[in-house]
Amino acid sequence: MMKLHGIPNCDTVKKARSWLNEHGQAHEFHDFKKQGVDATQLAGWVTKVGWEPLVNKQGTTWRKLDPARQAQVVDASSAIALMLEQPSVIKRPVLEHGDQLTVGFKPDQYARLIAT
């Protein structure tokens, strides 16, 4: 079963959840804010897609960080530390489908993913 990770009030997460429902795709939802995220899971994601796509540098959480804290995020371990400390900085949604992982929501990307 697919697992969608994010924050329920995020507009992009809402769009992804709606798309999955409209296309009959059963999925479990994991709320970063309430359920957290662990280092092992983040390390696995980083292995699959790299740390850069996972850190949302366009989002409010990143922009509110002190510039010195932003400057400390230079590699996978520093990015994981930040994501553990501030789960809202993770680009949303993150969709796990089998051994595949997508970050963000694009309908065509989701369509390709469920076709495999």
Backbone as CSV, one residue per row, in Angstrom:
resi,resn,N_x,N_y,N_z,CA_x,CA_y,CA_z,C_x,C_y,C_z
1,MET,0.836,-1.185,0.000,0.000,0.000,0.000,0.881,1.249,0.000
2,MET,0.419,2.259,-0.679,1.136,3.534,-0.726,1.043,4.235,0.622
3,LYS,2.079,5.006,0.904,2.077,5.804,2.121,2.426,7.238,1.739
4,LEU,1.533,8.152,2.086,1.717,9.566,1.787,2.080,10.284,3.078
5,HIS,3.205,10.990,3.041,3.698,11.707,4.216,3.527,13.202,3.989
6,GLY,3.084,13.895,5.019,2.941,15.336,4.902,2.237,15.937,6.096
7,ILE,1.659,17.093,5.875,0.918,17.827,6.886,-0.479,18.049,6.315
8,PRO,-1.532,17.679,7.060,-2.871,17.685,6.482,-3.372,19.036,5.980
9,ASN,-2.925,20.135,6.557,-3.432,21.438,6.108,-2.620,22.047,4.971
10,CYS,-1.598,21.351,4.490,-0.779,21.812,3.363,-1.590,21.662,2.068
11,ASP,-1.684,22.731,1.291,-2.469,22.692,0.051,-1.975,21.630,-0.926
12,THR,-0.675,21.473,-1.042,-0.129,20.487,-1.975,-0.450,19.070,-1.514
13,VAL,-0.401,18.842,-0.220,-0.767,17.527,0.323,-2.248,17.261,0.065
14,LYS,-3.083,18.267,0.247,-4.518,18.120,-0.024,-4.752,17.728,-1.484
15,LYS,-4.034,18.376,-2.397,-4.170,18.056,-3.823,-3.749,16.618,-4.102
16,ALA,-2.630,16.195,-3.495,-2.141,14.829,-3.707,-3.122,13.808,-3.157
17,ARG,-3.654,14.056,-1.971,-4.619,13.130,-1.376,-5.874,13.045,-2.241
18,SER,-6.348,14.184,-2.723,-7.531,14.195,-3.597,-7.257,13.417,-4.872
19,TRP,-6.088,13.642,-5.478,-5.740,12.950,-6.715,-5.735,11.440,-6.487
20,LEU,-5.088,10.999,-5.416,-5.031,9.563,-5.128,-6.436,8.995,-4.936
21,ASN,-7.268,9.711,-4.185,-8.642,9.247,-3.965,-9.441,9.200,-5.265
22,GLU,-9.311,10.242,-6.085,-10.042,10.292,-7.360,-9.621,9.183,-8.315
23,HIS,-8.396,8.707,-8.159,-7.888,7.650,-9.034,-7.936,6.274,-8.361
24,GLY,-8.697,6.184,-7.275,-8.912,4.893,-6.623,-7.678,4.276,-6.012
25,GLN,-6.751,5.101,-5.572,-5.502,4.597,-5.018,-5.543,4.605,-3.489
26,ALA,-5.673,3.418,-2.915,-5.670,3.300,-1.458,-4.298,3.718,-0.940
27,HIS,-4.306,4.460,0.135,-3.039,4.912,0.708,-3.216,5.204,2.186
28,GLU,-2.117,5.116,2.891,-2.072,5.472,4.302,-1.492,6.878,4.379
29,PHE,-1.992,7.695,5.302,-1.466,9.042,5.466,-0.681,9.128,6.767
30,HIS,0.525,9.687,6.678,1.389,9.880,7.840,1.585,11.377,8.040
31,ASP,1.133,11.876,9.178,1.208,13.296,9.522,2.531,13.588,10.231
32,PHE,3.422,14.327,9.551,4.724,14.689,10.136,4.568,15.380,11.490
33,LYS,3.603,16.287,11.574,3.440,17.095,12.785,3.032,16.245,13.978
34,LYS,2.075,15.357,13.776,1.556,14.564,14.892,2.338,13.290,15.131
35,GLN,2.773,12.630,14.055,3.425,11.335,14.186,4.941,11.408,14.088
36,GLY,5.459,12.551,13.703,6.905,12.710,13.593,7.493,11.970,12.410
37,VAL,8.795,11.975,12.368,9.556,11.280,11.334,10.861,10.846,11.996
38,ASP,11.374,9.687,11.632,12.582,9.229,12.324,13.808,9.248,11.413
39,ALA,14.965,9.208,12.060,16.247,9.333,11.358,16.459,8.206,10.353
40,THR,16.049,6.998,10.691,16.234,5.863,9.790,15.426,6.056,8.514
41,GLN,14.196,6.503,8.682,13.339,6.755,7.530,13.931,7.859,6.651
42,LEU,14.352,8.951,7.269,14.953,10.050,6.504,16.211,9.595,5.774
43,ALA,17.031,8.802,6.440,18.258,8.298,5.794,17.910,7.459,4.565
44,GLY,16.858,6.652,4.664,16.413,5.856,3.516,15.945,6.731,2.368
45,TRP,15.202,7.785,2.706,14.739,8.710,1.670,15.915,9.402,1.004
46,VAL,16.872,9.837,1.811,18.057,10.522,1.274,18.820,9.591,0.336
47,THR,18.901,8.318,0.687,19.576,7.342,-0.172,18.874,7.246,-1.531
48,LYS,17.544,7.318,-1.529,16.780,7.170,-2.771,16.786,8.424,-3.640
49,VAL,16.626,9.610,-3.020,16.451,10.823,-3.835,17.469,11.928,-3.560
50,GLY,18.332,11.728,-2.559,19.270,12.782,-2.181,18.629,13.706,-1.147
51,TRP,19.433,14.487,-0.468,18.876,15.351,0.579,18.310,16.649,0.027
52,GLU,18.840,17.136,-1.077,18.413,18.425,-1.617,16.919,18.492,-1.953
53,PRO,16.356,17.469,-2.624,14.922,17.551,-2.936,14.030,17.506,-1.689
54,LEU,14.537,16.971,-0.600,13.734,16.827,0.611,13.666,18.092,1.457
55,VAL,14.649,18.962,1.326,14.670,20.198,2.116,13.992,21.301,1.299
56,ASN,12.856,21.763,1.783,12.073,22.775,1.070,12.612,24.172,1.383
57,LYS,13.512,24.634,0.532,14.121,25.954,0.742,13.217,27.093,0.274
58,GLN,12.067,26.752,-0.303,11.109,27.780,-0.713,10.037,28.018,0.351
59,GLY,9.972,27.143,1.327,8.897,27.191,2.306,9.127,28.160,3.449
60,THR,8.060,28.413,4.168,8.070,29.335,5.301,9.022,28.874,6.401
61,THR,9.031,27.586,6.696,9.884,27.080,7.778,11.348,27.394,7.491
62,TRP,11.796,27.156,6.270,13.182,27.446,5.892,13.470,28.946,5.994
63,ARG,12.562,29.744,5.465,12.784,31.197,5.450,12.816,31.790,6.855
64,LYS,12.148,31.139,7.801,12.142,31.634,9.180,13.400,31.237,9.950
65,LEU,14.164,30.308,9.399,15.396,29.895,10.070,16.425,31.021,10.032
66,ASP,17.219,31.089,11.071,18.325,32.031,11.114,19.280,31.703,9.959
67,PRO,19.822,32.706,9.278,20.745,32.432,8.167,21.929,31.540,8.564
68,ALA,22.383,31.667,9.788,23.484,30.814,10.244,23.043,29.350,10.290
69,ARG,21.798,29.096,10.688,21.270,27.728,10.738,21.101,27.193,9.317
70,GLN,20.623,28.031,8.412,20.495,27.618,7.019,21.859,27.225,6.448
71,ALA,22.871,28.010,6.773,24.215,27.772,6.243,24.817,26.464,6.740
72,GLN,24.290,25.930,7.826,24.806,24.668,8.373,24.328,23.448,7.581
73,VAL,23.333,23.627,6.754,22.777,22.504,5.986,23.575,22.365,4.690
74,VAL,24.554,21.476,4.739,25.496,21.344,3.624,25.640,19.920,3.092
75,ASP,25.066,18.949,3.811,25.197,17.554,3.389,24.043,16.742,3.967
76,ALA,24.062,15.449,3.697,22.953,14.587,4.119,22.763,14.592,5.631
77,SER,23.835,14.470,6.397,23.658,14.381,7.850,23.142,15.689,8.441
78,SER,23.605,16.823,7.937,23.100,18.103,8.462,21.658,18.342,8.018
79,ALA,21.302,17.870,6.835,19.919,18.002,6.358,18.988,17.118,7.190
80,ILE,19.415,15.895,7.478,18.606,14.995,8.304,18.415,15.586,9.694
81,ALA,19.476,16.145,10.264,19.362,16.776,11.587,18.316,17.890,11.569
82,LEU,18.336,18.714,10.531,17.355,19.792,10.424,15.944,19.234,10.252
83,MET,15.777,18.218,9.412,14.448,17.652,9.181,13.887,16.996,10.442
84,LEU,14.761,16.427,11.272,14.315,15.859,12.544,13.887,16.965,13.504
85,GLU,14.653,18.037,13.498,14.389,19.180,14.368,13.153,19.962,13.922
86,GLN,12.984,20.113,12.608,11.896,20.912,12.018,11.228,20.110,10.890
87,PRO,10.363,19.143,11.211,9.751,18.328,10.150,9.013,19.149,9.084
88,SER,8.573,20.345,9.434,7.863,21.178,8.451,8.766,21.639,7.317
89,VAL,10.079,21.490,7.457,10.992,21.894,6.387,11.069,20.835,5.282
90,ILE,10.493,19.666,5.521,10.501,18.607,4.506,9.525,18.983,3.400
91,LYS,10.008,18.921,2.164,9.139,19.212,1.013,8.019,18.181,0.990
92,ARG,6.825,18.670,0.754,5.653,17.811,0.835,4.904,17.780,-0.500
93,PRO,4.180,16.677,-0.660,4.180,15.435,0.102,5.310,14.512,-0.337
94,VAL,5.567,13.523,0.493,6.487,12.447,0.143,5.623,11.202,-0.011
95,LEU,5.707,10.576,-1.177,4.893,9.394,-1.447,5.796,8.184,-1.621
96,GLU,5.541,7.171,-0.797,6.245,5.898,-0.907,5.303,4.914,-1.601
97,HIS,5.801,4.308,-2.670,5.023,3.308,-3.404,5.983,2.187,-3.766
98,GLY,5.892,1.101,-3.014,6.850,0.013,-3.201,8.247,0.521,-2.893
99,ASP,9.157,0.335,-3.837,10.526,0.814,-3.618,10.747,2.197,-4.229
100,GLN,9.668,2.816,-4.713,9.784,4.141,-5.323,9.388,5.230,-4.339
101,LEU,9.988,6.396,-4.524,9.721,7.537,-3.659,9.621,8.786,-4.520
102,THR,8.562,9.567,-4.305,8.439,10.841,-5.001,8.296,11.945,-3.962
103,VAL,8.835,13.091,-4.292,8.783,14.254,-3.413,8.073,15.368,-4.162
104,GLY,7.056,15.958,-3.525,6.249,16.967,-4.187,5.088,16.292,-4.901
105,PHE,4.244,17.092,-5.527,3.092,16.530,-6.233,2.982,17.103,-7.631
106,LYS,2.997,16.187,-8.589,2.723,16.507,-9.982,1.839,15.381,-10.494
107,PRO,0.641,15.707,-10.980,-0.279,14.655,-11.418,0.329,13.672,-12.411
108,ASP,1.116,14.161,-13.388,1.690,13.251,-14.376,2.691,12.290,-13.743
109,GLN,3.420,12.780,-12.746,4.384,11.934,-12.033,3.642,10.838,-11.257
110,TYR,2.555,11.198,-10.591,1.757,10.219,-9.862,1.148,9.206,-10.828
111,ALA,0.676,9.651,-11.967,0.088,8.751,-12.962,1.119,7.721,-13.442
112,ARG,2.334,8.172,-13.697,3.402,7.245,-14.102,3.712,6.260,-12.974
113,LEU,3.721,6.751,-11.757,4.044,5.921,-10.610,3.030,4.789,-10.432
114,ILE,1.741,5.099,-10.531,0.735,4.049,-10.312,0.619,3.115,-11.510
115,ALA,1.131,3.539,-12.661,1.087,2.687,-13.838,2.141,1.578,-13.773
116,THR,3.134,1.748,-12.901,4.204,0.754,-12.812,3.883,-0.353,-11.842
